[in-house]
């Protein structure tokens, strides 16, 4: 199986020419998150091999990868839950651990557990205090957020009485307390019913309109498709590809070819029109930027001596693309 | 201040999770039992009938013995409370992931440890005030006897409780709640056995046994601290004989230096707790 793995290590690949933001000057302050070869080793297990990526301020950035790819470990390194073994990163222009930056960062953990003997209001007040918010700010913000996540009727109930979905919503409220410039959401919709998911999607959309950067770690590809601007595909703790979501789903097309006589040279030559060239006997798939490449590919295969039986473009969903890019062998 | 926010949270947790209530009820149950026992011994057995200075001396020895016996039980109870309440604190939060949303705020990890420490120190102080005050109050109200150097003695007992609590907190920052409980229980047992080995060594004049006891006191000073406290609260007559009439029948009395050692030991362990919690992955 031939497969193109791209390890992105330079800034230029994160912006495609058609995108308006490529005109923005690239300086430190436009990046909400930048990492440089972040690495995490546990004993002889390398959870994150070398993570390098940049997230623009104000965008909704998706983090996709199979189980065990190092997504949560990467987030933990960024947030100060685990020190990196090597590499560096900056959040909101400041080094990791900077407390002033932390005051402007929100985090919803994947396995959200909170002190369940606190009521919703007490819980939010506690976290507001830890953010350094004044009592006046707390009095205004806490009811506001309870209303936003639809938990106002339960504000005085202890968290131990909350369902999983309610806990997730109050956790989301906690992440937004201090009007953060950057929010990390680790699987924010995993426990929610469709109504809850719609709510979270709307909240993310509003955050985006306010210019908040959202870093979203999610398995729910349909959610990512709807909410994110760009996605990074992670495997074995490395960024395999970063793509504009619009390009991925609108422009990119998978092409399925059935042909005999496919040699490695022919397959290598196909890279000039597309990426993720994979061959399995007579079956070949690759991804092209748009349909105009199809006749050229057909001509190329024929002139190179392959016998072409079928050449079919296919609409790709993010899920299929995910599997194509990341492969089915990456999951743990 | 973050530390105080966490201190307040620790208090709130003890109250909300009914730990404070359970400790209070058990404590009161003990005090009632103690009051009844003391009253019976001192008023029903003819002890009060002895007249003259000999009678007074005898009575005072008995009162002293009983006060120290009561304080020995209080000592054990407060240590058990200190360990049980604080074993789960960091370990449980780390295990459940509750700690994640706290540590990612603009706080120092050290502030979380100090905040919890202060909270538990406060709870312990209240508990000891109730229990030791209760025991001594019962003795005073029932027999008019005041144990000598009560404040010194109870302060040393408080130090002992703080020591065990700090060790528990440090273990909680590194190990699971269960392992923490096991370690602290094991250390307490070591101190207990070591204390007795030292006592027996003193009686039998066996220097090896005494040394074993001393080493165990250096590893875990809790028992030695109590023996010092008991000695401080022993009536002067018995003290002059170089021993105390507590239920532990202290013969080998630790020097005052042990108190200072206990204090330094506590600071080192607290430093360890802060260091470990600050560095570990969560």
HADDOCK unambig.tbl for C-alpha pairs under 7 A between the chains (distance, minus, plus):
assign (segid A and resid 79 and name CA) (segid B and resid 104 and name CA) 5.98 0.50 0.50
assign (segid A and resid 80 and name CA) (segid B and resid 104 and name CA) 6.52 0.50 0.50
assign (segid A and resid 81 and name CA) (segid B and resid 281 and name CA) 5.73 0.50 0.50
assign (segid A and resid 81 and name CA) (segid B and resid 282 and name CA) 5.22 0.50 0.50
assign (segid A and resid 82 and name CA) (segid B and resid 281 and name CA) 4.35 0.50 0.50
assign (segid A and resid 82 and name CA) (segid B and resid 282 and name CA) 6.23 0.50 0.50
assign (segid A and resid 83 and name CA) (segid B and resid 281 and name CA) 6.96 0.50 0.50
assign (segid A and resid 99 and name CA) (segid B and resid 106 and name CA) 4.60 0.50 0.50
assign (segid A and resid 99 and name CA) (segid B and resid 107 and name CA) 6.95 0.50 0.50
assign (segid A and resid 100 and name CA) (segid B and resid 106 and name CA) 6.80 0.50 0.50
assign (segid A and resid 102 and name CA) (segid B and resid 105 and name CA) 5.87 0.50 0.50
assign (segid A and resid 102 and name CA) (segid B and resid 106 and name CA) 5.07 0.50 0.50
assign (segid A and resid 103 and name CA) (segid B and resid 105 and name CA) 6.49 0.50 0.50
assign (segid A and resid 103 and name CA) (segid B and resid 106 and name CA) 5.38 0.50 0.50
assign (segid A and resid 107 and name CA) (segid B and resid 101 and name CA) 6.89 0.50 0.50
assign (segid A and resid 111 and name CA) (segid B and resid 97 and name CA) 6.73 0.50 0.50
assign (segid A and resid 112 and name CA) (segid B and resid 97 and name CA) 6.90 0.50 0.50
assign (segid A and resid 112 and name CA) (segid B and resid 98 and name CA) 7.00 0.50 0.50
assign (segid A and resid 113 and name CA) (segid B and resid 96 and name CA) 6.35 0.50 0.50
assign (segid A and resid 113 and name CA) (segid B and resid 97 and name CA) 5.92 0.50 0.50
assign (segid A and resid 113 and name CA) (segid B and resid 98 and name CA) 4.84 0.50 0.50
assign (segid A and resid 114 and name CA) (segid B and resid 98 and name CA) 4.93 0.50 0.50
assign (segid A and resid 115 and name CA) (segid B and resid 98 and name CA) 6.85 0.50 0.50
assign (segid A and resid 117 and name CA) (segid B and resid 16 and name CA) 6.41 0.50 0.50
assign (segid A and resid 130 and name CA) (segid B and resid 2 and name CA) 6.43 0.50 0.50
assign (segid A and resid 130 and name CA) (segid B and resid 105 and name CA) 6.33 0.50 0.50
assign (segid A and resid 130 and name CA) (segid B and resid 106 and name CA) 6.92 0.50 0.50
assign (segid A and resid 131 and name CA) (segid B and resid 105 and name CA) 6.04 0.50 0.50
assign (segid A and resid 131 and name CA) (segid B and resid 106 and name CA) 6.09 0.50 0.50
